Amino acid sequence: MELVSFQVAESGALGSSYMDIDQFDSTVPKKQLTGIYNLVAVVTHKGPTANLGHYVAWVKQANETWIQFSDDMTSTHEDSEILELSGGADDQHVAYIYLYKAQLI
């Protein structure tokens, strides 16, 4: 992996300031990727075609429960319900997009 250096300029009433990402505290250990990813969100669709039906988002919370966001309504769900989102029929949610977060050590 290549480290890329860039500067961010902010302009405001007090002038400009710059941040260089190459300048960091070397006493703080860097986090390493583990190659392990956790499922954190799913977008599903329920309906006969991609253009006809309803899309829903499911987001995992810190307490290990899932929140379903369907238009202006929310509801809580357990892990077992999320694992059943594979779908395959018009009356079931079909998982379209899975979002993962890498575990760092």
KAMO-V924127 format. One record per backbone hydrogen bond with DSSP energy under -1.0 kcal/mol. NH is the residue of the N-H (numbers start at 1). CO is the residue of the C=O. If there is no record, write none. Layout:
nh-><NH | NH>
co-><CO | CO>
This chain:
nh-><8 | 10 | 12 | 15 | 17 | 21 | 23 | 28 | 34 | 38 | 40 | 41 | 42 | 43 | 44 | 45 | 46 | 49 | 54 | 56 | 57 | 58 | 59 | 60 | 61 | 64 | 66 | 67 | 68 | 69 | 70 | 73 | 75 | 77 | 82 | 83 | 85 | 92 | 94 | 95 | 96 | 97 | 99 | 101 | 103 | 105>
co-><19 | 17 | 15 | 12 | 10 | 6 | 20 | 25 | 103 | 101 | 99 | 99 | 58 | 97 | 56 | 94 | 54 | 52 | 46 | 44 | 69 | 42 | 67 | 40 | 65 | 61 | 77 | 59 | 75 | 57 | 73 | 70 | 68 | 66 | 78 | 79 | 82 | 89 | 45 | 85 | 43 | 43 | 41 | 38 | 36 | 32>
